[in-house]
Amino acid sequence: IGPGAYLWVKLNSRAAERRVGAQTSEGGVMPIAMLLEWSDMDEAKYLELIERVALGDQMFPGAIAHVAGPIEGGWRVVDVWESEEAFQRFLKEELLPRIERDRRVRIHSTQRHR
């Protein structure tokens, strides 16, 4: 993590136990990494957005880790979620209603592979 970067990690042993034993071939849910990149975002705008999505010292249900920092021309966020469904719920209920309409965000996802 470089200068100006932020890191939040949720430590939940019960959720971790479920993830360690999860096997998609048996119907388990694999964690998913989400990469979000905003053009024209800086640290001040990021902190303002975090304030608007504030959950106190808690992370949104289903979130495991959050890392954010500056990139050339914008801001990058890497999140790890318990499932795609958990991320989509956060996106719909919390993030999209709070971002400015003209703010451009690209979202990429990848499931963890064993």
GIMO-V601939 format. One record per backbone hydrogen bond with DSSP energy under -1.0 kcal/mol. CO is the residue of the C=O (numbers start at 1). NH is the residue of the N-H. Records with the same first field share a line. If there is no record, write none. Layout:
CO=NH  NH
//
This chain:
2=5
6=68
8=66
12=16
13=17
14=18
15=19
16=20
17=21
23=26  28
24=27
31=112
32=81
33=110
34=79
35=108
36=77
37=106
38=75
42=46
43=47
44=48
45=49
46=50
47=51
48=52
49=53
51=54
55=58
60=63
62=82
64=10
65=80
66=8
67=78
68=6
69=76
71=74
73=40
74=71
75=38
76=69
77=36
78=67
79=34
80=64  65
81=32
83=87
84=88
85=89
86=90
87=91
88=92
89=93
90=94  95
91=96
95=98
100=103
104=39
106=37
108=35
110=33
//
